[in-house]
Amino acid sequence: MSLSRLHPVWLAVALAASGAATADDGFSACLTMFPGEEAPSGRDPYDADLCKMLHGEPVFAVRYDTRRKWPDWTAHRLTRDHAGRLQSRARPRFYPDAALPNVAQTRDATFTRSGFSRGHLVPAHDLSWDGDAYRMSFALTNVAAQIQAFNAGAWLDMENAYRDAVKRLDVPVWSISGVYGDGGRLVGEPPYETVPPRCFYKILATRHGDGTWDVLAAVFPFDDTASTADWRNRVTSVSRIAERSGVRFPEILAAARLNAEPIWGRTG
């Protein structure tokens, strides 16, 4: 796979014209989506920071890589109130994000007959407390190429685990999901092609009344598809994810207690 195919001159021109890859003053509205209200730092000129809003309130945040056409990371918060209103909804079609030029992202057809599903980074079900919020999760800036057996396996199991924690313990959970590493062949046709990530990760955080934090982090190979795959076997540290992904996470995550009982049901 040649990255040169993913960042031609005309992409840079389109991004500059749209202002999408410049610092977004509106992104500060999404800081509540991050533990300690601090976003990961460091981005390159092809990254776009997007704050997805609904009725004047933040829903989730995205740092989108317009070369590889995937979300470097997303961030959202699931509260007990929202978790109590999650429901099944009719799935809409995936659609281009109006915040970016079309050539800076994939399109729905990119994934057709590719062997990869359109993998949400912010889970659609986490936003099913509202129909409009649910639809927002189907923007293509919230999608990375993902093998379906992994999408519906260990990845989903970890999502279900923190939803259960939110409802059972009546605590909000902050979730940062991301990808890194070029996983091989390009998927789709120019100029809408993407490269599948080599690894997916989740960092989950919850805060105690005394201001301390518990954190759970896990990293998955893209082909973690065995029927016996268990997200608990992928638990790692935030520092390990930072080292491998190159993302500089807030210090509050590095300083938090990892895998603490009883929030996650696991120590490490």
C-alpha positions, 0 to 999 in steps of 0.5 A: 500500500502506498500512502502517496495515493492517499494524500494527493495535492488536490486533497491538501487544496480541498482541505485548505479551502474548506478550513477543515484541517485547521484548528477548529474553535468549535472543538472546545465545545466537545472537551466534556467528551474527554476525561478531565476535559483535555483532548489528546494532543498532537496532530498532523496537517491532514487531521481534522478535529470535529465536534458533533453537536445536537441541540447545542450540546456535544455528542461526540468528538472525532480526530479524522485522518483525511489521508488514510480516511479513518478516525484516528480516535473518537471520544464520547461519554455515556451517562446513566440517563442515556444508558437507560434510554438506549433502544433498537432503531432502524439503521440508516445508510452511512453518509458523507460528513458535511464538515469535510470535502467528499474527497477527504473521506470514504463513501458508502460504496468504498466498503461494498464487496471489500471483505470489510464492514463499516466499523463504528468507532463511536458505537451507534447503540451508545447514541440510540437514546435519540434518533438524531444522535443515532443517525450522527454515528453513521457519518463516514468520519466515524467509520474504519474498515473492520472485519465483521466477525471482530466488529460483532465479537470481542469489540462488541463484547467490550462495549456491552461490558461498559454499558452494563457498568454504567447502568449497574453502578450509576456512573458515567463512562468516558470512552476513547476509541481509536485505530493505528497501523496500516493493515495492508491493501487499499479498500475502495476506488480513488479518490475514496479509498481507505487503508484498513487499520492494523489495530483497534483500541478502547480506553474507558475511564470513570471518575470517583467522588474524590476526583480519582479515576479508574481506567481500562484500556484494551488493544485488538489486532484487526483480525481478532476474529476467533469465536473464543476471542475475549476482550479481557485478554486484550487489556493493556496500559494507556502508555502502551497504546500511546507508544504504539499509536503515537497519540499523546493522551492526557496525563490524567489517563496515564496517572489513573488507576488501571483495571480497578475493582469493582468498576470493571470486574478485573484487576491487573 
